[in-house]
């Protein structure tokens, strides 16, 4: 079982919560919530974490849903729609203002390969003077050579196409511009004082594998850039002794953040002593590089979030539609998997017609959905072996309109509506439900019609055996210009018969209704 955590990254707030399946876990202001956030800006029941158990296709994972909160639930800077769930990924930033969390999967392949324990300060109650806060200067105050280095650094960071590339570009740029020996991009993770080293130049780990870094320095850097020096004249321990014990003479820690979103920390240290002025200048240069990286990371995360939401939405709809199709299959076992087979033959026809990838995807999905309206046809009618009465056939003929009505109010389904409604229209106008003629029928409807009829002819039914592929193709050829679009029909006939026979052979059409 994977080890999941919510780790708070908000100033003056301390919350590390392990998420234990099966949930659900409510987040909100009410004392009854699984995770209580006692702030006025948090709704009573703000958000919900739901556990999706593992399947043969994917591991178990947590999903987050906003429960109609006033302030909103944000993932990687993007507000979730109310009641819309999103699968969480390792490293996601979750904001329920004023709280901010990192979502951590301790067993993520990325996390497991990079997480190390951080060395502790010998005195965790450090005086604030031991670590100095530093103000980042404007680039306009930099020397000419520093500006040139920053230009090179910015160009390298902007070229990065994913988060990992940004991390690498950031530490190399910071190392080059600062001349410090060791540079790393890190973030806190999981339980205790572990940190995740996402990229580094040099080595910030001691021989025992611990991260050679002051956790007090990291905590204070949440509120802004800080610097520290090891000063042999200082007595009483603190950061001076801690750094000396690590053989470090000076260190810088800078939050990499933008618009309230903390991506992690840029940490630099060196064994050479440097004066206060040089340390401040170096921190300013490194801070400017960190700002560039933060902007690039935000852009990448926003683009990735759009893709994730679109993919998640698509998968949700596909899951719903497959469940609906299974319910139809359950009502009529003789035509089990018919919709899936129609989608396959429709895809072959679309490919043979050299349609675009977008059109092929739409046509394939329409094949899956085309018989959705049969949900409203009585089972005894769908299963009937004998010839249908006029009244029973009238019920069957309603299924294209019923499917259209089900899908009409779902924006994501609008592209497939013509095929759902028109797949029983005929080229000569004798079809149903609207008796359309020729090209009045959508291309989608004409393609699904051919695929639908071909699968029906090559499928076993209780009332008749299947035709072989050659016989079915001969029937399609005979009906060109009457039942079928003559041009699209010819395209279907051009598909190698071996390819069609292979598909038909794999389809187990007949199912015993018992």
NORKAVEN-V607160 format. One record per residue. N is the residue number from 1. SS is DSSP state (hx for helix, st for strand, lp for the rest). OMEGA is omega in whole degrees, 0 to 359 (* if undefined). D_FIRST is the distance of its C-alpha to the first C-alpha in Angstrom with 2 decimals. Layout:
# NORKAVEN-V607160
N_SS_OMEGA_D_FIRST ; N_SS_OMEGA_D_FIRST
This chain:
# NORKAVEN-V607160
1_lp_180_0.00 ; 2_lp_185_3.79 ; 3_lp_186_6.52 ; 4_st_181_9.26 ; 5_st_162_12.84 ; 6_st_182_16.33 ; 7_st_182_18.87 ; 8_st_178_22.50 ; 9_lp_184_25.04 ; 10_lp_178_28.11 ; 11_lp_175_31.15 ; 12_lp_176_31.70 ; 13_lp_184_28.44 ; 14_lp_179_25.53 ; 15_lp_174_22.22 ; 16_st_186_18.73 ; 17_st_174_16.31 ; 18_st_182_12.59 ; 19_st_184_11.34 ; 20_lp_175_9.68 ; 21_lp_11_9.22 ; 22_lp_182_11.36 ; 23_st_356_14.12 ; 24_st_180_16.57 ; 25_st_179_17.51 ; 26_st_176_21.16 ; 27_st_180_22.56 ; 28_st_184_26.26 ; 29_lp_183_29.25 ; 30_lp_179_29.38 ; 31_lp_181_28.47 ; 32_lp_182_26.52 ; 33_lp_177_23.97 ; 34_lp_174_20.43 ; 35_st_185_21.20 ; 36_st_176_24.95 ; 37_lp_188_26.89 ; 38_lp_177_30.43 ; 39_lp_182_32.51 ; 40_lp_181_35.27 ; 41_lp_180_34.01 ; 42_lp_178_30.75 ; 43_lp_182_31.19 ; 44_lp_171_30.65 ; 45_lp_193_27.70 ; 46_lp_185_27.03 ; 47_st_182_23.71 ; 48_st_173_20.71 ; 49_st_182_16.99 ; 50_st_181_15.64 ; 51_st_172_12.18 ; 52_st_182_12.39 ; 53_lp_179_10.15 ; 54_lp_175_9.52 ; 55_lp_177_12.84 ; 56_lp_182_14.63 ; 57_lp_185_15.85 ; 58_lp_178_13.02 ; 59_lp_176_9.29 ; 60_lp_181_8.28 ; 61_st_177_10.21 ; 62_st_174_12.40 ; 63_st_180_16.13 ; 64_st_181_18.96 ; 65_st_173_22.31 ; 66_st_185_25.58 ; 67_lp_180_27.26 ; 68_lp_182_30.81 ; 69_lp_178_30.95 ; 70_lp_184_34.21 ; 71_lp_178_32.99 ; 72_lp_174_30.32 ; 73_lp_186_26.72 ; 74_st_173_26.60 ; 75_st_182_23.96 ; 76_lp_176_25.31 ; 77_lp_183_28.75 ; 78_st_182_28.86 ; 79_st_178_29.34 ; 80_lp_173_27.34 ; 81_lp_180_29.52 ; 82_st_178_29.46 ; 83_lp_177_27.02 ; 84_lp_181_25.73 ; 85_st_179_21.95 ; 86_st_176_20.38 ; 87_st_181_16.96 ; 88_lp_179_15.99 ; 89_lp_178_15.54 ; 90_lp_178_14.85 ; 91_lp_179_18.17 ; 92_lp_175_19.54 ; 93_st_180_22.26 ; 94_st_179_22.49 ; 95_st_169_25.84 ; 96_st_193_26.90 ; 97_lp_6_30.24 ; 98_lp_182_30.95 ; 99_st_176_27.27 ; 100_st_183_25.38 ; 101_st_164_21.68 ; 102_st_174_19.51 ; 103_st_188_16.12 ; 104_st_169_13.83 ; 105_st_185_10.57 ; 106_lp_182_10.42 ; 107_lp_173_8.72 ; 108_lp_179_11.31 ; 109_hx_179_13.71 ; 110_hx_185_16.47 ; 111_hx_183_15.19 ; 112_hx_182_14.18 ; 113_hx_188_17.63 ; 114_hx_187_19.52 ; 115_st_178_18.25 ; 116_st_180_20.59 ; 117_st_184_21.80 ; 118_st_177_25.04 ; 119_lp_182_28.14 ; 120_lp_171_29.47 ; 121_lp_180_33.01 ; 122_lp_176_35.25 ; 123_lp_183_36.46 ; 124_lp_177_34.03 ; 125_lp_186_36.92 ; 126_lp_170_38.71 ; 127_lp_183_41.88 ; 128_hx_181_41.60 ; 129_hx_180_44.43 ; 130_hx_175_42.35 ; 131_lp_186_40.36 ; 132_st_173_42.57 ; 133_st_185_41.75 ; 134_lp_178_43.35 ; 135_lp_179_44.70 ; 136_lp_181_43.97 ; 137_lp_176_47.36 ; 138_lp_177_48.25 ; 139_hx_181_48.44 ; 140_hx_180_52.13 ; 141_hx_185_52.73 ; 142_lp_175_51.26 ; 143_lp_184_53.46 ; 144_hx_182_54.22 ; 145_hx_177_52.09 ; 146_hx_178_49.10 ; 147_hx_179_49.51 ; 148_hx_177_49.61 ; 149_hx_180_46.38 ; 150_hx_178_44.76 ; 151_hx_178_46.01 ; 152_hx_181_44.51 ; 153_hx_181_41.21 ; 154_hx_180_41.10 ; 155_hx_180_41.90 ; 156_hx_181_39.07 ; 157_hx_181_36.51 ; 158_hx_179_37.83 ; 159_hx_182_37.53 ; 160_lp_184_33.76 ; 161_lp_176_32.01 ; 162_lp_186_28.38 ; 163_hx_181_26.69 ; 164_hx_179_26.09 ; 165_hx_177_29.80 ; 166_hx_180_30.84 ; 167_hx_181_29.04 ; 168_hx_179_30.84 ; 169_hx_181_34.12 ; 170_hx_185_33.89 ; 171_hx_178_33.57 ; 172_hx_178_36.23 ; 173_hx_180_38.53 ; 174_hx_179_38.13 ; 175_hx_182_38.78 ; 176_hx_185_41.83 ; 177_hx_183_43.31 ; 178_hx_186_42.78 ; 179_lp_174_43.43 ; 180_lp_185_40.80 ; 181_lp_188_39.25 ; 182_st_180_35.58 ; 183_st_179_33.92 ; 184_st_170_30.28 ; 185_st_186_28.35 ; 186_st_169_25.49 ; 187_st_179_23.41 ; 188_st_183_21.65 ; 189_lp_170_17.88 ; 190_lp_188_15.16 ; 191_lp_174_16.23 ; 192_lp_187_19.72 ; 193_lp_179_22.08 ; 194_st_173_20.03 ; 195_st_179_21.40 ; 196_st_179_20.49 ; 197_st_185_23.45 ; 198_st_177_23.83 ; 199_st_177_27.26 ; 200_st_170_29.94 ; 201_st_188_33.46 ; 202_lp_182_34.44 ; 203_lp_178_31.96 ; 204_lp_180_30.79 ; 205_st_178_28.91 ; 206_lp_182_30.66 ; 207_lp_180_30.79 ; 208_lp_178_27.96 ; 209_lp_179_25.55 ; 210_lp_178_25.79 ; 211_st_182_26.80 ; 212_lp_186_30.51 ; 213_lp_180_30.65 ; 214_lp_179_31.85 ; 215_hx_175_29.24 ; 216_hx_178_32.26 ; 217_hx_180_33.55 ; 218_hx_180_30.30 ; 219_hx_183_30.35 ; 220_hx_179_34.00 ; 221_hx_176_33.58 ; 222_lp_182_31.70 ; 223_lp_179_35.23 ; 224_lp_183_36.89 ; 225_lp_178_37.77 ; 226_st_176_38.56 ; 227_st_179_40.28 ; 228_st_177_40.78 ; 229_st_172_43.18 ; 230_lp_183_43.46 ; 231_lp_185_46.92 ; 232_lp_182_48.29 ; 233_lp_183_50.86 ; 234_lp_178_48.32 ; 235_lp_175_47.92 ; 236_lp_173_45.34 ; 237_lp_180_42.14 ; 238_hx_185_39.93 ; 239_hx_181_38.99 ; 240_hx_181_41.98 ; 241_hx_180_40.96 ; 242_hx_180_37.32 ; 243_hx_179_38.33 ; 244_hx_179_40.93 ; 245_hx_178_38.42 ; 246_lp_183_36.38 ; 247_lp_178_39.65 ; 248_lp_181_39.47 ; 249_lp_178_42.67 ; 250_st_183_41.54 ; 251_st_179_38.41 ; 252_st_175_37.66 ; 253_st_187_34.62 ; 254_st_175_34.74 ; 255_st_175_32.39 ; 256_st_188_31.83 ; 257_st_178_32.11 ; 258_st_177_34.01 ; 259_lp_177_34.85 ; 260_lp_180_32.58 ; 261_st_181_29.50 ; 262_st_181_28.28 ; 263_st_182_26.79 ; 264_st_183_26.71 ; 265_st_171_29.39 ; 266_st_183_31.95 ; 267_st_179_32.67 ; 268_st_171_35.75 ; 269_st_184_37.38 ; 270_st_179_40.36 ; 271_lp_178_42.21 ; 272_lp_176_45.55 ; 273_lp_174_47.15 ; 274_lp_183_48.01 ; 275_lp_185_50.24 ; 276_hx_183_49.29 ; 277_hx_180_50.83 ; 278_hx_179_49.05 ; 279_hx_180_45.68 ; 280_hx_179_46.22 ; 281_hx_180_47.30 ; 282_hx_178_44.33 ; 283_hx_179_41.95 ; 284_hx_179_43.78 ; 285_hx_179_43.49 ; 286_hx_179_39.78 ; 287_hx_178_39.32 ; 288_hx_176_41.13 ; 289_hx_180_38.90 ; 290_hx_178_35.83 ; 291_hx_178_37.40 ; 292_hx_179_37.85 ; 293_hx_181_34.24 ; 294_hx_179_33.10 ; 295_hx_179_35.28 ; 296_hx_178_34.00 ; 297_hx_179_30.34 ; 298_hx_179_31.14 ; 299_hx_180_32.91 ; 300_hx_181_30.11 ; 301_hx_179_27.48 ; 302_hx_178_29.81 ; 303_hx_180_30.43 ; 304_hx_179_26.76 ; 305_hx_177_26.13 ; 306_hx_179_28.97 ; 307_hx_180_27.52 ; 308_hx_180_24.03 ; 309_hx_178_25.70 ; 310_hx_180_27.95 ; 311_hx_181_25.24 ; 312_hx_179_23.09 ; 313_hx_179_26.28 ; 314_hx_180_27.22 ; 315_hx_178_23.94 ; 316_hx_180_24.27 ; 317_hx_178_27.83 ; 318_hx_177_27.13 ; 319_hx_179_24.54 ; 320_hx_183_27.18 ; 321_hx_178_29.94 ; 322_hx_176_28.20 ; 323_hx_178_27.56 ; 324_hx_180_31.26 ; 325_hx_178_32.37 ; 326_hx_179_30.48 ; 327_hx_176_32.38 ; 328_hx_179_35.59 ; 329_hx_180_34.70 ; 330_hx_179_34.20 ; 331_hx_185_37.68 ; 332_lp_184_39.33 ; 333_hx_179_37.80 ; 334_hx_180_40.78 ; 335_hx_180_39.69 ; 336_lp_180_35.94 ; 337_lp_179_34.43 ; 338_hx_183_37.85 ; 339_hx_178_36.55 ; 340_hx_180_34.16 ; 341_hx_177_37.11 ; 342_hx_178_39.46 ; 343_hx_179_37.08 ; 344_hx_182_37.16 ; 345_hx_177_40.97 ; 346_hx_178_41.41 ; 347_hx_177_39.37 ; 348_hx_180_41.59 ; 349_hx_180_44.66 ; 350_hx_178_43.54 ; 351_hx_179_42.83 ; 352_hx_178_46.20 ; 353_lp_178_47.85 ; 354_lp_176_46.41 ; 355_lp_182_44.83 ; 356_lp_179_42.54 ; 357_hx_179_38.78 ; 358_hx_179_38.50 ; 359_hx_180_40.94 ; 360_hx_179_39.18 ; 361_hx_180_35.85 ; 362_hx_181_37.71 ; 363_hx_178_39.57 ; 364_hx_180_36.51 ; 365_hx_178_34.80 ; 366_hx_177_38.09 ; 367_hx_178_38.15 ; 368_hx_189_34.85 ; 369_hx_197_36.30 ; 370_lp_183_39.94 ; 371_lp_183_40.07 ; 372_hx_182_38.01 ; 373_hx_179_41.19 ; 374_hx_174_41.31 ; 375_hx_185_38.94 ; 376_hx_176_42.19 ; 377_lp_181_44.17 ; 378_lp_182_44.59 ; 379_hx_182_42.78 ; 380_hx_177_46.06 ; 381_hx_180_47.52 ; 382_hx_185_44.66 ; 383_lp_188_44.72 ; 384_lp_181_48.50 ; 385_lp_183_50.08 ; 386_lp_179_53.67 ; 387_lp_180_55.26 ; 388_lp_172_54.18 ; 389_lp_178_56.78 ; 390_hx_180_57.78 ; 391_hx_180_55.90 ; 392_hx_179_52.70 ; 393_hx_176_53.00 ; 394_hx_175_53.54 ; 395_hx_180_50.15 ; 396_hx_185_48.54 ; 397_hx_179_50.38 ; 398_lp_190_48.79 ; 399_hx_176_45.24 ; 400_hx_180_45.64 ; 401_hx_178_46.76 ; 402_hx_177_44.09 ; 403_hx_178_41.38 ; 404_hx_182_43.12 ; 405_hx_179_43.23 ; 406_hx_188_39.51 ; 407_hx_190_38.59 ; 408_hx_184_41.50 ; 409_lp_178_39.99 ; 410_lp_185_36.78 ; 411_hx_183_37.73 ; 412_hx_183_35.20 ; 413_hx_187_36.91 ; 414_hx_183_40.47 ; 415_hx_184_40.70 ; 416_hx_184_40.19 ; 417_hx_181_42.56 ; 418_hx_180_45.67 ; 419_hx_178_44.14 ; 420_hx_183_42.84 ; 421_hx_194_46.30 ; 422_hx_186_48.50 ; 423_lp_174_47.04 ; 424_lp_171_49.79 ; 425_lp_180_52.62 ; 426_lp_184_55.12 ; 427_lp_183_57.08 ; 428_lp_177_60.41 ; 429_lp_182_59.46 ; 430_lp_181_59.17 ; 431_lp_180_55.45 ; 432_lp_13_53.67 ; 433_lp_188_52.91 ; 434_lp_178_55.29 ; 435_lp_178_57.40 ; 436_lp_184_56.78 ; 437_lp_171_58.81 ; 438_hx_185_57.98 ; 439_hx_166_56.31 ; 440_hx_176_56.06 ; 441_lp_179_52.88 ; 442_lp_175_50.01 ; 443_hx_179_48.88 ; 444_hx_179_45.49 ; 445_hx_182_47.22 ; 446_hx_179_49.37 ; 447_hx_181_46.48 ; 448_hx_178_44.36 ; 449_hx_181_47.56 ; 450_hx_181_48.08 ; 451_hx_181_44.46 ; 452_hx_181_44.45 ; 453_hx_180_47.72 ; 454_hx_179_46.84 ; 455_hx_179_43.65 ; 456_hx_182_45.62 ; 457_hx_183_48.39 ; 458_lp_180_46.19 ; 459_lp_173_44.13 ; 460_lp_174_45.11 ; 461_st_180_46.08 ; 462_lp_185_47.23 ; 463_lp_177_50.69 ; 464_st_179_51.10 ; 465_lp_178_49.67 ; 466_lp_169_48.19 ; 467_lp_173_50.53 ; 468_lp_186_49.87 ; 469_hx_181_49.07 ; 470_hx_179_52.68 ; 471_hx_180_54.00 ; 472_hx_179_51.59 ; 473_hx_178_52.55 ; 474_hx_179_56.21 ; 475_hx_176_55.77 ; 476_hx_179_54.16 ; 477_hx_180_57.06 ; 478_hx_186_59.59 ; 479_lp_176_58.18 ; 480_st_179_58.06 ; 481_lp_174_59.94 ; 482_lp_178_59.80 ; 483_lp_190_56.24 ; 484_st_171_54.47 ; 485_lp_185_54.86 ; 486_hx_182_57.13 ; 487_hx_179_55.61 ; 488_hx_176_51.94 ; 489_hx_178_52.88 ; 490_hx_177_54.45 ; 491_hx_179_51.34 ; 492_hx_180_49.29 ; 493_hx_180_51.95 ; 494_lp_178_51.61 ; 495_lp_181_48.03 ; 496_lp_184_48.31 ; 497_hx_180_48.60 ; 498_hx_180_46.36 ; 499_hx_179_43.44 ; 500_hx_180_44.06 ; 501_hx_178_44.50 ; 502_hx_179_41.20 ; 503_hx_182_39.40 ; 504_hx_181_41.36 ; 505_hx_181_40.70 ; 506_hx_184_36.91 ; 507_lp_176_37.20 ; 508_lp_190_37.17 ; 509_lp_188_39.45 ; 510_lp_177_40.62 ; 511_lp_179_38.45 ; 512_lp_183_39.91 ; 513_lp_178_39.94 ; 514_lp_*_39.67
